[in-house]
Amino acid sequence: MPTLPNFKLERYFAQYEFKVRYLLSASDCEAVSVADLLALADADSRARWQRLSLGYTESQGDPALRAAIAATYTAVQPADVVVLVPEEGIYLAMRTLLEPGQHVIAIAPAYQSLSEIASAIGCAVSPWPVTLTPSGWALDLDQLEALVRPETRVLVINFPHNPTGLLPSRAFLDALLAFARRHDLIVFSDEMYRGLELDPAARLPAMADLYDRAVSLSGLSKSYAAPGLRLGWLATRLPGLVDRLVAYKDYTTICHSAPSEVLGLIALRAGQHLLDRNLALIRANAALAAAFFAQHPALFRWLPPQAGSIAFPQYLGPEPVDAFCQSVLDAEGLLIVPGRLFNTAGPHFRVGLGRANFPQALEHLDAYLARR
Ligand SMILES: Cc1ncc(COP(=O)(O)O)c(C=O)c1O
């Protein structure tokens, strides 16, 4: 496989994330502390934590953890789950599903690895664009139909969507599923932000529950406020795929970290509490953001997300959005991610709504604008 190009967003964060004072564009929710997490533990998981020894763990993932993960699905069973690092899940899935010369359709813009690994393997990748319409962000199924080729193998989707916060309707998802069945496609569904729907009734089923040729990616980094655990999973009912994923994992991490598995079990068992906490933060911050951007109609068009912890508003100011983000960074130590890092040409920037200090980040943006 040729060398992978730099992951633009991750390199940008690597440069600034731990140096700047505030992040306006973080995608995760305010991280939960170990002390707060342990306070949520039930008797069984607390005992697991206390007697934990730091040995190697089962390659596929601890059975109790896989049972807790499977409990978040309807059709997926513990045997259909592989525990891994979320980003590793994208890599392993692409490496096990794809061969050079195959074709992939991938939602765009998107988290870069969702298309980049397929390209590096030697697959042709067609972007399926999320476009801005008068009523907000949207995808078009006719456009999708026009992209399919005889050699198309995988369709990559991501709902709730990073970076736009798009969440399609159930009817749209059913039509997409019918399309995938018709063309016998495998669907790779990144569901890292699932559970953060602003209207919980709009939550979509996991693809791995709906379709036996789907792979769902999820994890604790976003919706469950525990990115430092580096814990995620793939869920799939595709025959033989779990074994292939586990075998490939021998070349990446072999098995997951033991403390992280137990803390992850605690987080999942307290899952609803964490989702409620994060959704409350997102709702409050989204209201603040809407009011803030409405005060500057000549500079911003706020595009409220339907789900997830992220929005992708438009910058309407005179200079390129990149220059705006850099200038805010230089003046206020406030990090704003420009759309360029998602390979978009449009004048967008990412806003992260999951952090507790979002109001202070907005105050810094306000101070910057007042001085312009
Ligand atoms: C859509 C999406 N998928 C996957 C990941 C990878 O998650 P992690 O960084 O926890 O490995 C991210 C992280 O930002 C993401 O936004």
PDBQT file of the ligand as one rigid body, heavy atoms in Angstrom, charges set to zero:
ROOT
HETATM    1  C1  LIG A 401     -16.790  10.596  12.065  1.00  0.00    +0.000 C 
HETATM    2  C2  LIG A 401     -15.647  10.102  12.876  1.00  0.00    +0.000 A 
HETATM    3  N1  LIG A 401     -15.279   8.822  12.779  1.00  0.00    +0.000 NA
HETATM    4  C3  LIG A 401     -14.244   8.319  13.469  1.00  0.00    +0.000 A 
HETATM    5  C4  LIG A 401     -13.512   9.103  14.328  1.00  0.00    +0.000 A 
HETATM    6  C5  LIG A 401     -12.337   8.505  15.043  1.00  0.00    +0.000 C 
HETATM    7  O1  LIG A 401     -12.542   8.441  16.419  1.00  0.00    +0.000 OA
HETATM    8  P1  LIG A 401     -11.284   8.361  17.401  1.00  0.00    +0.000 P 
HETATM    9  O2  LIG A 401     -10.570   9.656  17.248  1.00  0.00    +0.000 OA
HETATM   10  O3  LIG A 401     -11.840   8.216  18.761  1.00  0.00    +0.000 OA
HETATM   11  O4  LIG A 401     -10.434   7.203  16.994  1.00  0.00    +0.000 OA
HETATM   12  C6  LIG A 401     -13.845  10.451  14.453  1.00  0.00    +0.000 A 
HETATM   13  C7  LIG A 401     -13.055  11.344  15.334  1.00  0.00    +0.000 C 
HETATM   14  O5  LIG A 401     -13.099  12.554  15.253  1.00  0.00    +0.000 OA
HETATM   15  C8  LIG A 401     -14.940  10.961  13.722  1.00  0.00    +0.000 A 
HETATM   16  O6  LIG A 401     -15.320  12.246  13.811  1.00  0.00    +0.000 OA
ENDROOT
TORSDOF 0
